[in-house]
Every structure is written in C-alpha cells, then in structure tokens.
C-alpha cells in the first residue's frame, strides 16, 4: 500500500513524505519502568528503507497517515 506520513517525523518516517508500505501484526517489546512487556501491534514498514513504526490501533494509524492518494502522487516510488 502507499501512504503519506502526516505525523511528526519519527522512527525513520519524515512528515509529508510518501512511502510504499507493508503491514503486519507483530509482538513488540516495550520498556515500562524496569520491566519489558510484549504488546501485539500493527506495524507499518517502508519497503525501501529501515523506517518502521508500531501502532496500537487502526485509529492511531489513521491519525498519522493519509492513504487516499491519487496515483500521480506516487508514481516516483
């Protein structure tokens, strides 16, 4: 899938840039205080770099991404 990152630049994703993405559901380790806990997350990864980001919900993804792009906006990928 192709999307434009509209969140704050982080985890290798740059605000306003268009990415070709793959998604997966993965257990991710999170530090909480002195312990590490595993949480199942929706993970988006860029197919052409090491950028990736775990999300707790579809709503969280939709706050940070736009997916309704016109094909001419991402022909360069």
N, CA, C and O of each residue as an XYZ file, in Angstrom:
308
protein
N       0.844     -1.173      0.000
C       0.000      0.000      0.000
C       0.888      1.235      0.000
O       2.064      1.172      0.360
N       0.311      2.355     -0.407
C       1.058      3.609     -0.475
C       0.367      4.621      0.430
O      -0.858      4.742      0.425
N       1.173      5.349      1.211
C       0.606      6.349      2.097
C       1.538      7.526      2.306
O       2.751      7.412      2.132
N       0.959      8.660      2.681
C       1.730      9.855      3.028
C       1.743      9.962      4.548
O       0.696      9.924      5.193
N       2.949     10.096      5.114
C       3.086     10.230      6.562
C       2.775     11.668      6.964
O       3.455     12.594      6.522
N       1.758     11.860      7.794
C       1.350     13.197      8.225
C       1.603     13.422      9.715
O       1.261     14.474     10.256
N       2.201     12.432     10.373
C       2.556     12.590     11.778
C       3.856     13.365     11.921
O       4.423     13.842     10.938
N       4.317     13.484     13.157
C       5.601     14.140     13.409
C       6.728     13.204     12.994
O       6.657     12.000     13.244
N       7.753     13.737     12.370
C       8.876     12.941     11.914
C       9.418     12.085     13.059
O       9.807     12.600     14.107
N       9.434     10.760     12.839
C       9.956      9.831     13.858
C      10.075      8.436     13.270
O       9.474      8.134     12.239
N      10.843      7.600     13.918
C      11.026      6.188     13.571
C      11.479      6.001     12.114
O      11.242      4.951     11.517
N      12.129      7.021     11.552
C      12.606      6.963     10.180
C      11.627      7.523      9.167
O      11.999      7.735      8.013
N      10.372      7.773      9.570
C       9.384      8.368      8.674
C       9.461      9.890      8.765
O       9.578     10.447      9.857
N       9.394     10.559      7.614
C       9.513     12.017      7.542
C       8.150     12.608      7.184
O       7.501     12.177      6.230
N       7.732     13.599      7.966
C       6.443     14.258      7.738
C       6.297     14.719      6.290
O       7.182     15.381      5.748
N       5.165     14.361      5.665
C       4.860     14.800      4.312
C       5.370     13.900      3.206
O       4.971     14.057      2.052
N       6.249     12.955      3.534
C       6.827     12.085      2.516
C       5.889     10.913      2.221
O       5.178     10.437      3.106
N       5.897     10.456      0.964
C       5.079      9.322      0.536
C       5.926      8.056      0.588
O       7.082      8.047      0.165
N       5.328      6.981      1.118
C       6.029      5.713      1.301
C       5.233      4.563      0.709
O       4.002      4.578      0.698
N       5.957      3.566      0.218
C       5.338      2.294     -0.141
C       5.497      1.400      1.086
O       6.613      1.122      1.525
N       4.374      0.957      1.628
C       4.360      0.304      2.932
C       3.945     -1.154      2.866
O       3.227     -1.579      1.961
N       4.412     -1.902      3.843
C       3.860     -3.221      4.100
C       3.429     -3.232      5.563
O       4.048     -2.583      6.406
N       2.378     -3.962      5.852
C       1.852     -4.002      7.218
C       1.904     -5.425      7.750
O       1.867     -6.397      6.995
N       1.989     -5.517      9.055
C       1.972     -6.821      9.722
C       1.484     -6.628     11.152
O       1.431     -5.511     11.666
N       1.134     -7.732     11.772
C       0.783     -7.723     13.193
C       1.892     -8.492     13.898
O       2.143     -9.659     13.597
N       2.553     -7.822     14.845
C       3.736     -8.397     15.477
C       3.750     -8.119     16.972
O       3.229     -7.098     17.421
N       4.348     -9.029     17.748
C       4.599     -8.714     19.157
C       5.825     -7.799     19.243
O       6.871     -8.102     18.669
N       5.694     -6.695     19.950
C       6.774     -5.713     20.091
C       7.085     -5.550     21.577
O       6.173     -5.458     22.399
N       8.363     -5.515     21.918
C       8.784     -5.325     23.310
C       8.799     -3.838     23.639
O       9.389     -3.040     22.911
N       8.147     -3.471     24.740
C       8.120     -2.097     25.239
C       8.668     -2.067     26.658
O       8.304     -2.893     27.495
N       9.548     -1.104     26.916
C      10.044     -0.915     28.293
C       9.022     -0.120     29.080
O       8.544      0.918     28.624
N       8.693     -0.606     30.253
C       7.800      0.088     31.174
C       8.459      0.040     32.546
O       8.427     -0.974     33.243
N       9.056      1.167     32.906
C       9.806      1.187     34.164
C      11.022      0.288     34.057
O      11.849      0.451     33.160
N      11.130     -0.676     34.991
C      12.267     -1.595     34.986
C      11.971     -2.898     34.263
O      12.836     -3.770     34.182
N      10.758     -3.043     33.737
C      10.411     -4.297     33.077
C      10.150     -4.069     31.584
O       9.920     -2.947     31.132
N      10.195     -5.159     30.851
C       9.901     -5.140     29.430
C       8.664     -5.988     29.210
O       8.606     -7.136     29.650
N       7.675     -5.427     28.531
C       6.433     -6.135     28.256
C       6.238     -6.261     26.755
O       6.660     -5.397     25.987
N       5.601     -7.338     26.351
C       5.285     -7.564     24.949
C       3.855     -7.103     24.685
O       2.940     -7.402     25.452
N       3.678     -6.366     23.580
C       2.351     -5.940     23.151
C       2.208     -6.292     21.676
O       3.160     -6.158     20.907
N       1.035     -6.737     21.285
C       0.768     -7.006     19.881
C       0.379     -5.693     19.215
O      -0.525     -4.997     19.677
N       1.065     -5.361     18.131
C       0.865     -4.081     17.450
C       0.666     -4.285     15.956
O       1.052     -5.311     15.396
N       0.059     -3.293     15.323
C       0.039     -3.208     13.872
C       1.315     -2.465     13.496
O       1.533     -1.343     13.955
N       2.151     -3.066     12.678
C       3.437     -2.463     12.326
C       3.422     -2.077     10.854
O       3.082     -2.889      9.993
N       3.793     -0.833     10.572
C       3.975     -0.371      9.197
C       5.466     -0.224      8.945
O       6.186      0.386      9.735
N       5.924     -0.799      7.821
C       7.331     -0.726      7.429
C       7.427     -0.189      6.006
O       6.647     -0.563      5.131
N       8.396      0.694      5.793
C       8.675      1.176      4.448
C       9.396      0.071      3.686
O      10.319     -0.548      4.216
N       8.984     -0.181      2.453
C       9.596     -1.235      1.641
C      10.984     -0.862      1.140
O      11.719     -1.738      0.685
N      11.371      0.430      1.212
C      12.618      0.874      0.609
C      13.621      1.466      1.604
O      14.655      2.000      1.202
N      13.317      1.372      2.892
C      14.256      1.863      3.908
C      14.026      1.060      5.193
O      13.258      0.098      5.210
N      14.687      1.465      6.236
C      14.523      0.785      7.520
C      13.458      1.442      8.396
O      13.306      1.073      9.561
N      12.715      2.418      7.848
C      11.679      3.106      8.614
C      10.571      2.121      8.978
O      10.128      1.331      8.145
N      10.134      2.179     10.228
C       9.032      1.338     10.683
C       8.422      1.968     11.920
O       9.071      2.755     12.609
N       7.171      1.622     12.201
C       6.528      2.155     13.393
C       5.410      1.223     13.852
O       4.585      0.800     13.042
N       5.376      0.897     15.152
C       4.281      0.095     15.692
C       3.113      0.998     16.099
O       3.316      2.105     16.598
N       1.907      0.518     15.883
C       0.696      1.258     16.259
C      -0.207      0.353     17.091
O      -0.284     -0.853     16.854
N      -0.886      0.945     18.062
C      -1.765      0.178     18.944
C      -3.144     -0.047     18.347
O      -3.872     -0.930     18.799
N      -3.522      0.746     17.322
C      -4.863      0.622     16.749
C      -4.898      1.194     15.339
O      -4.002      1.932     14.929
N      -5.939      0.844     14.613
C      -6.147      1.414     13.292
C      -6.369      2.914     13.391
O      -5.925      3.666     12.524
N      -7.052      3.354     14.437
C      -7.280      4.792     14.641
C      -5.958      5.545     14.788
O      -5.820      6.660     14.285
N      -4.990      4.940     15.476
C      -3.679      5.577     15.630
C      -2.974      5.703     14.280
O      -2.320      6.710     14.009
N      -3.106      4.687     13.441
C      -2.520      4.759     12.099
C      -3.162      5.899     11.313
O      -2.464      6.689     10.677
N      -4.487      5.984     11.358
C      -5.191      6.994     10.560
C      -4.937      8.419     11.034
O      -5.146      9.362     10.271
N      -4.489      8.597     12.278
C      -4.099      9.935     12.750
C      -2.762     10.363     12.158
O      -2.455     11.554     12.112
N      -1.960      9.391     11.701
C      -0.599      9.678     11.243
C      -0.362      9.450      9.755
O       0.716      9.760      9.248
N      -1.351      8.914      9.050
C      -1.178      8.571      7.640
C      -2.382      8.991      6.809
O      -3.510      9.024      7.301
N      -2.126      9.315      5.533
C      -3.175      9.508      4.528
C      -2.989      8.421      3.484
O      -1.881      8.209      2.992
N      -4.071      7.732      3.146
C      -3.985      6.636      2.177
C      -4.781      6.887      0.904
O      -4.701      6.088     -0.029
N      -5.539      7.961      0.839
C      -6.377      8.241     -0.330
C      -5.620      9.067     -1.370
O      -6.072     10.142     -1.764
N      -4.476      8.563     -1.809
C      -3.623      9.297     -2.742
C      -4.027      9.016     -4.186
O      -4.484      7.921     -4.513
N      -3.856     10.003     -5.031
C      -4.058      9.838     -6.465
C      -2.778      9.244     -7.043
O      -1.679      9.641     -6.657
N      -2.915      8.301     -7.957
C      -1.748      7.575     -8.470
C      -0.604      8.492     -8.922
O       0.560      8.140     -8.733
N      -0.895      9.628     -9.499
C       0.181     10.515     -9.974
C       1.018     11.068     -8.826
O       2.128     11.550     -9.052
N       0.506     11.009     -7.601
C       1.269     11.498     -6.455
C       2.387     10.559     -6.056
O       3.327     10.975     -5.377
N       2.306      9.278     -6.469
C       3.316      8.337     -6.010
C       3.927      7.507     -7.141
O       4.479      6.437     -6.884
N       3.840      7.970     -8.361
C       4.457      7.235     -9.482
C       5.966      7.128     -9.350
O       6.569      6.232     -9.942
N       6.585      8.008     -8.599
C       8.043      8.020     -8.467
C       8.569      6.888     -7.572
O       9.778      6.659     -7.530
N       7.701      6.190     -6.868
C       8.148      5.119     -5.954
C       8.552      3.895     -6.753
O       8.956      2.886     -6.176
